[in-house]
Amino acid sequence: MNRSELDWFKSSYSSAQGDDCVEVAVTEQAVHVQDSKDVTRTAFAVGRDGWSRFLDFVAEG
C-alpha cells in the first residue's frame, strides 16, 4: 500500500503545540508510523502483534 493511500492520524501522545508529531495508520497487516513534521523520512511498519506488545511495554512505564 502506498504511503499516501493510508489513513494517518495523529498520536494521542503528540503535543498540542505540534512539536512532537507522530502519526500512525492502521491496516489489517500492520501499524505504520511516520514523523508528520518530516514526511521525507521513511515511515516504518510493524506487525499488529508487535505494536500491541510495544504499547503494553510503554504502559508499564
C-alpha positions in Angstrom: 0.0 0.0 0.0 1.3 3.4 -1.0 2.1 5.8 2.0 -0.3 8.4 0.6 -3.2 5.9 0.5 -3.0 5.2 4.2 -5.4 6.9 6.7 -3.0 8.7 9.0 -4.0 10.1 12.4 -2.0 12.0 15.0 -0.9 10.0 18.0 -2.7 11.0 21.3 0.8 11.3 22.7 1.8 14.1 20.3 1.8 17.5 21.9 -0.8 20.2 21.1 1.9 22.6 20.1 2.8 20.4 17.1 6.4 19.9 18.2 6.1 16.1 18.8 4.1 14.9 15.9 3.9 11.2 15.4 1.2 9.8 13.1 0.0 6.3 12.7 -2.0 4.4 10.2 -3.5 1.0 10.9 -4.1 -1.6 8.3 -5.1 -5.2 8.6 -1.5 -6.3 8.3 0.5 -3.7 10.1 0.7 -0.4 12.0 2.6 2.3 10.1 4.4 5.1 11.9 5.7 8.5 10.5 7.0 11.8 11.7 4.5 14.3 10.4 7.0 17.2 10.6 9.3 15.4 8.2 7.4 13.2 5.8 10.6 12.9 3.6 11.9 10.4 6.2 10.9 6.8 5.7 7.9 5.7 7.6 8.1 2.3 9.2 5.6 -0.5 9.8 5.4 -3.1 12.5 3.1 -6.1 12.8 -0.1 -5.6 14.8 1.1 -8.1 17.5 4.4 -6.3 17.8 2.7 -2.9 18.1 0.4 -4.3 20.8 3.5 -5.6 22.7 5.1 -2.2 22.3 2.1 -0.4 23.7 1.9 -2.8 26.7 5.6 -2.1 27.4 5.1 1.7 27.2 2.0 1.5 29.5 4.1 -0.3 32.1 6.5 2.7 32.3 
